[in-house]
């Protein structure tokens, strides 16, 4: 009788261990699949800039055409116009034109969503991060005639003393016309 009871306890103990082991394996495989399904970051660390550095950049007056697009990954119109800028980057390669994207996304997505977004669109080498929380009314008054920071996308172009500002989405035709006008 003792052997039967002892054997039964051992069987229950083994069966319990096996069930626990299966639960652990299931939990591990779920955790592994969640990790595997996470989008991989581009591996490219985007440069973080201060409002002062952006102001310096926006104020450059030389023979280069500077095209600066302020965007966010969550902004539908911003996403729609990115291919137009990317086409211009490829078309004007080797010419005195510098196209820069300034991400105004929240800091909590700077190391995840923004690098992935820019890598998927092939603009990571042209994108910098700017903490929009650091921008105040003076920043906008010093740098722009039209933009108060209330909406994006916003595109600022400068070549020498000539500037152009576009508040809202810019289509490919408008972008081409504005760039060609400033390159003359």
N, C-alpha and C positions, 0 to 999 in steps of 0.2 A: 504494500500500500504506500509506504514511504517512497519507494522507487517510482511509482506511478505519479504521485504528487510532485516529486522532485523533477521528474521528466517533463511533466506538464508545465511547471514553472520555467524550466530551461527553454522549452519550446516557445512559451509566451515571451520570455526575455529576448530570444533570438528574433522572433517575429517582430517585436517592438523595435528592436535595433534596425532591422531591415526597413521597416516603415519609416523610421526617423532618417535613415540614410537616403531613402528615396525622396523624402521631403527636402532634404538638404540639396540633393542633386537637382530637383526641380527648381528650387529657389536659385541655385547657382546658374542653371541654364537660363532662367528668366532674366537674372541680372546680367549675364553675359550677352544675351540677345539684345537687351536694352542698351548696353554699351555699344554693341556692334551696330545698332541701328542709329546711333547718334551720328549726325553729319560730322565729317572730319573737318577740322580747321585747315586753312590753306597752308599753314606752316609759316606764313609770312606775317611778321609782326608789323602792324601799321604804325606809322609815326604819329606821336601825339604832339600837337602844337598848342601854343598858348594864344590867347587873343592878341597879345602884342606881336607875336611872330606872324600871325595872319595879317595884321595891319601893315607890318613891314612889307610882306609879300604883295598885298593888294596895292601898295603905294609905289612899287617899282616902276620907274619911268626910263625905259630904254627902247631899243629897237625890237625887242621880243614882244609878241602878243601873248598876254597872260589871260587865259580863260579859266575862271574859277566858278565851279558849280557847287552850291550848298544843297545838301540832300540828306535824306534819312532812308534807311532800308524799308521802313514801314509806309513810306509815302508813295502812293500809287502813281501820281504824275511824275515823281522823281524817277521811279523805276522805268516808266515808259520812255523818258527822254535819254536815258543812259546810252542806248545803242547809237543814237545820233552822235553823241560825243565820242564814243569809241570809234566810230567810222572816221571821224575827223582826226583822231589821234593817228590812225593808220595812214590816212591820206596825206597828212601834213608831216609825217615822220621825216626828220632831217631838216625841217624848216624852222625858222625862229618863232615857234609857237609852243607854249607850254599850257597843257590842259590839266587842271587839278580838280579833284573831287574832295570836298570837305564834308565829312560825315558829322552830322549833329545828333547822332544816336546817343541814347543814354549810356553811361559808362559801364553798366552791368552787361552790355552786349558787345563791348569793344574787343573782347578776346574770343568771342564765339560767333555770334550772328554776323557782325560786320566783316570779319575776315572771310568767312564762308561766302557771304553775299558778293563781296568784291572779287573773290577768286572765281566764282561761277560766272561772273560777267567779264572777267579778264581786265579789271581796272585796278587791281590791288597795287600795282606799281605807281599809280597816279592818285592814290587816296590817302588822306591824312585824317586824323581824328581831332575833333575840337569839342570841348565840354561846353555845350550851349548854356549851362547854368552860370558860367563865368561871364557871359555877354550881357552888357547893360546898355541902356539907351545911348550913352556916350560912344560906345563902340560903333553903333550903327550911324550916328550923326557924323563921326569922324571919317568913316569909310564910304558911305553911300549917300546918294541924293534921294533915292526912292525907297529903299528897304529899311523897315523898322524891326525886322526879325519876326514879324507876326505870322509869316507864311513861308513855306518852301514848296517847290524848288525856287531857287534864286540863282541867277547867273550874272557874274560881274566880269566884264572884259576891259582890259587896259593895254594900250600900246602908246608909249610916250605920255602925252598929255590927253590923248583921246580915250574916252571911256564909254561903255554901254552897259546898261542894266536891264535885265529882264526878270520881272517878278512873275512867277507862274511857269507852267510848262512851256518849253520852246520846241517847236517842231523842226524837222530837219531842214526844210527850206529856209526858215527864219535864221537858224544857226548858220547855214552856209552864207546867207546874205550878210549877216552881221560880221562874221569872220572875214569874208572877202572885202567888205567895206573898210574894216580896220587894217587889213594887210596892204591896202593901196598906199 
